[in-house]
Amino acid sequence: MRQKIELNYPSQFALLLALLGFGLILGSSVVLTIGAELLHARMKSVTTLMNNPQNANISRILNTLASFFAFGLPTIVLGRIVKGKAFEYLGFRTKISSKQIILALMIAFVGLIISGAFSEINQAIPLPAKWLAAAKEAEAKYKESMMSMITMKTMSDYLLSILVMAVAPAIFEEMLFRGAVQKIFVGWFKNSFWGILLASVLFSAIHFSFFGFLPRVALGLILGYVFYFSGNLWLNIFIHFLYNGIIVTQLFVASKQGKQIDKAMDETMPIWLGLIAVLSIFLLLRLFKQESDLELATYSNNSTEKEFN
């Protein structure tokens, strides 16, 4: 059996950053090489061609590969080095209660309302003219890169988009930001709130979208506490998938109805509704913690019995 290596939290974070850098370089090389073959073009033209809606399916596949190498693979290697068992380190536990799933579903629904309300607040933040212009330009580039993947004309396009834009990001992003980054920060700072908050800020910042910054921080906090209370990454992936899946479905329906997809991406929620949702999420997370504590206690007792047997 592979033995774990004792590393303190700063060392784990430094190692993770190194692995992320390596994964980014490796992923870029793989994506450009495969993209050049699929698109019958030179490697230097792949990035531009991926933004063409005509190459939407190829773009989806290549972006999934890039996410795996940039987010997924580094965390697997980190888990192998630190604990010896990568998926156990990241929190892939199969024991989940039906109450946890139901509460996770409710948390996801309320979280969407909170995200929409924070989006309304985010758009109302005053910025100097130059900063606002730069933020809008960055947002336009972000939407341009997304448009190549969210162009859905058929049901097969929609199903592939669900796989690429809902399932894959849910798995790889949760592996990185909750399974690795949050775990390191909470242990490093010895404070759950600051560890979860900083991981949530990084989670939002990595999307490079000013107008979506606060909504993603809010969702990051919700996902962070779900993982902190349960220790089960599958529940995070489930909630994250619901977030992404609902958005992809909304965009698909909007496109079928002839609406502008970029307008559908900017939908918000009333702030007053968000306040009600915030109060609701505290109650739901409290209930979720209670159920998760029971589940963890059962898991610990079963593990102890196996050791003695």
Secondary structure, DSSP 8 states (H G I E B T S, - for coil): --------HHHHHHHHHHHHHHHHHHHHHHHHHHHHHHHTS-GGGHHHHHTSGGGHHHHHHHHHHHHIIIIIHHHHHHHHHHTS-HHHHHT------HHHHHHHHHHHHHHHHHHHHHHHHHHH----HHHHHHHHHHHHHHHHHHHHHH---SHHHHHHHHIIIIIHHHHHHHHHIIIIIIHHHHHHHT-HHHHHHHHHHHHHHTT--GGGHHHHHHHHHHHHHHHHHH--HHHHHHHHHHHHHHHHHHHHHHHHTT--HHHHTT----HHHHHHHHHHHHHHHHHHHHHHHHHHHHHHHHHHHHHH-
